[in-house]
Amino acid sequence: MNYIRVLIVFLIFTSFHNNSIVQIKRIWLTHRTNEPSHIVINWQSEKPGPSEVWFRTDNGKEHQIIVNDETTLHHVEIPLREKNVIYYYRVITGKEHSEMYAFKGYPSDREKLRVAIVGNWGYAGNSNLSQLIRDDPHLLLTLGDNIPNLHDQCGEGVKDCIEPFLKLVDSAPELFQSTPFMPILGNHDKEIRDRGRKCPPLPVYDIDATAYRTFFELPDSEWKWHFNVPDFNLCFIALDLNHIVDFGTTWQTCHDFHIGSEQMEWYRKIMNKTPVNIKSLYKTQEIKICEIRKTANGRSCFKKVRQLLQDMVTILNVLKLMGFPILIPP
């Protein structure tokens, strides 16, 4: 009889213990500031609750930051006061918590800064990212099309569904838990309807990129941003310049890029006030190398190259009209 009572108590305790602890694994790191003075730790919890982060450096004191909003999508910014160190962190929401994870602090100007750039992640399938993880970058950037689209998982016309971005994080949890990630927009990141062969009556893209901006904490307007790394005299600028020839149609995917537009005036301002090595990132038409032959694939390929050249000419003309010197070799 006593054996049965002990067994029942043990089973109840084990059941309660297992039900009370849920491990948080969906974590990704971004920057909200324009310099690496802070980092944002993002995660998703199963149930709404406050956002709590504990963090420390190699030999430092552990600090705590709590945001009391009841939510399942969490964004907590912590300061990065030291360089050339390892930061350790864990997150808590109610009875849910994570393991202790780590990321590298940024290097000083005497060290090397490693930046990785990935494009068209959304169509990569089961990519082997082992080499990228071995390269151990301080910062991971993209060139757009981080997901295939929104409508396959969320339904047509749904602008605020973040499921495709959660799937992106699930594809490489070790990488996202340990590396600051700063994506730029591609047209597929805001595709809410199938594009089709002809312009449909309703917009294909959510130009405001609602789901993308909800999911990622990024600087500035988030659909465009700039990020300085002063120790390395470096500035990255992310622009929204997707399929610019479709502007004004229901295929329009990017913000206005014409003279006097918010995007181009902002770009001019950043270019004029940032006396550093500038890398401008944007998603444009895909480049393909093809043989000179009269086949369907060849014609398709040349069409893409022609479209790319048209985009490049448009961008060069815009920059020229804005007053930037454009040097084209003879």
N, C-alpha and C positions, 0 to 999 in steps of 0.2 A: 504493500500500500504506500509506504513511504517512498519507494522507488518510483511509483507512478506519479506521485505528487512532485517529486524533484524533476522528473522528465517533463511534466506539463509546464512547470515554472520555467525550465530551461528553454522549451519550445516557444513559450510566450515572449520571454526576454529576447531570444534570437530573432523572432519575427518583428518585434518592436524595434530592435536595433537596426535590422536591415531596412525597415520601412522609414526610419527616421533619418538616414544618411543617404543622400543622393550625390553622386560625384559630378562636378561640373567639368566638362572637357571641351566644350565649344568656346574657345577663347581666341581672340585675335588682338593684335597690337597696332595702333595707329598714332599719328601725330595730329593734334588740333592746332598747335602753335606753329608759327612760321620758322622756328628754329628748334633744334633738339634740346630745348631746356626742360621740356616735359614730355611725357608719353601717356597715351590713353590706353587703359586696359579695358577691353570690351568682352562681354560674355553674355550667354543666354542661359537663363534658369528655367526649370520646369514650371515653377509657381512664382507668382508675383511676390516681390519682397524688396527690402533695402539692398543697397550695393555697398559691399565692404571689401576693402583691399588692405592686406598686410604686406609690407615690403621692407627690404633691407639690402645692403651691399655685402660684400664678402665678410667683412669683420665689423660691420656697423650695427647700430641699434635698430630694432624693428619698429617701423612706424605704421600707423593705421589711418585710413581715410574712409569715412562713411558718408554715403549719400542716401537720405531717408525716403526717396521716392519709391512708391510701390510699382515695380515694373518687372517684366521678364527679359527686357533688352537693356543691358547695363553698360554705361560708359563712365569710367572713373579716371580722372587725370591725376598723375603723380609727378612730382618734380624729379629731374635728373641733375643732381648737383655735382656729381663726380664723374670723371672720365677714366677710361682704362680700367674699369672695374666690372664685376658681374653683379647684376641686380637679381634678387630672388623675390618672388611674389606668390601670393595665393589669394583666392577670392572666395567670398562667402555671401550667400543669400539665404537667410533663414536657416533651415536645416540642411541646405545644400552647400557643398564646399568643393574646392579643387585641391589637387596635390600642389606641392611647391614646384613652381616652374622658374625658369631663369632666362634672362636675355643680357646681351652685352651692352655696357654703356658705350657711348661714342668715343672714339679715340681722340687723343690730342693731336696737334699739328705735326708732332714728331713721329707719329705712327702712320699706318696705312688705313685709309677708309675704303671698305669694300661695299660696292653697290651693285646689286643684281637687277636686271630689267627683263621682264617676261612679257611676251605678247600673245594674244589669241588663246589665252588659257581656257576659255570657255569651250573650245573645240579640240582640246588636246587629248580628250579621252582619259585613259588610265596612264597618265604620264609618270615616268620614273624620275622623281625629283631628288634621288639620292645624291647626285653630283652637286646639285644646287645646295643641298643641306651640308655636304662636305666642304663646299666653298665658304660656308660660314659667313654670309654677308652681314654687315651692320644694318643695312636697309634694303628692302625689296620694293621695287617699283614695277608698274605694268605699263603697257602701251594700249590698253583698252580691250574690249570684248573679254571681260573676266568671266562671264557666264554666257551660255548659248542664247538665252532670252528669258523673259519673265512669264510669258503666257503658257508655255508648256506645263509648268507646275502650278501656276496661279489662276489660269483662265484668262480669256481675252478681256482687255480693257482694265485689268486690275493694276493699279499703280503702286500700291504700298506693300505688296507681298515680298518678303525678304527670303523666302525659302530657297531660291536659287543661290543666294549668297551664303546661306548656311551650308548648303551642299558644297560650295567652294571651300569653305573652312574645313569641312569634314574630309575633304580630299587630301589634306596635308596638315593634320593637327599639330604635329611636332614643329613644322615650319612656322605656322601662324602663332603658336604659343611662345616662340622664342625670337621672332624677327619682326621688327616694325614694318608694316605693310602700307604703302601709299599708292593706291590704284589711280588711274585716270579713266575717264569715261570712253567707252566705245559705243557704237550704235546698239549693239546687242544687249548692253547693260540696261537699256531702257526700252526695249522692244516689247510692247504690250499686245501687239497683234501681228499675225503673219504678214510679211511684206508683200508677197505675191508678185506677179509679173506686171500688173498695172496699178496705178495709184488708187487705193480704195477710197470710199467716201469718208471714212473716219481716220483720224491720225494713227499711224502705226507706232509712233514712239512717244513716250512721256518725256518731253523736252526738259522738264524740271528735274527729272531723275529722282523721283520721290523715294523709291525703295533704296536706291544706292546711297542717297544722303541720309536716310534713316539709319542704315546699317553701319556706314563708315563715318567715323569722326575725323574730319579733315580740315585743313586751314581754309580761311577766306570763305568763298561761297560754296565750297566743297565740289561743285561741278567744275569749277576752275580753282586752282590754288597755286601758291608758290612756297617753296621750302628752301631756306638758306642753311648752309653748313659753313659758318664763318671761318672756322679753323682751317678749312680747305679752300676758301675763297670760291665757293661753289653755290649756285642757285639753280634749283629745278623749278620749271614752270609748267603746269598742266593746263592745256587749253581744250576747249570743246569744239573740235573742227572735224566732225564726221559727215561724210557724204555731202559736202557743201554745195554740190550742183543740184541737190534736191531741195534747197531752201525755197520756202514759199509753197510747197506742195504738201500733201498728206504723208509723204515720205520724209519730210523734214525731221532731222534727228538732233541737230545741234542748235545752240544759241546763236543769235545774230552775231556775225563777224564783220559786218560792213563798217565803213568809216563812221565814227561817232557812236557806234554801239557800245554798250556797257563792257562787253568782253574786250574789244580792241582798245578802248580808252584805258581800261585797267592794265592791259598788256603794255601799252605805251608807258604808263606810269611806272610799272615794275621795271621795264627795260631802262628807263631813264634814271631811276634812283638806285639801281643795283649795280655798282661797279665791280662785278665779279664774273667768273666764268659761268655763263648761263647755258643751261640745257633745256630747250623747249620740247615738251612731249605732247604729242597728240596722235589720235588714231585717224589715219587717212586710208585711201584705197590700198588693198593688198598688192604687194609686189610679187610677181612670179617670173621666173626665168624659163623661157621656152625656146624650142628650136624654130628656125625659120622654115615652116612647112605649111602647106595648104590643107589643114585638117580642122575639124570642128574645135578641137582643143587649142590649136594654134590661134584660130580666130578669137576664141574666148579669151585667151591669154593676152593677145595684142589689144583687145578691147579694154582689159583691166589696166594694162600699161598706159594706153591712151588716156583713160580716165584719171590715172594717177598723175600724168603729166598735166592734164587740165587743172587738177586740184593744186598742183605745185605752182603753176602759173598764176592761178587766182591768189594764192597765199603770197607769192612774191609781189604781185601788183598791190595787194593790200598793204604790205610792209613798206613798199616803195612810196605809196601815197601818204603813209603815216610819217614819212621822213627818215626812215632807216636806210642807210646805204646798202644797195644790193649790187654785188659784183658778180657778173656772169662771164665766165671765160669765153673767148672767141671760139 
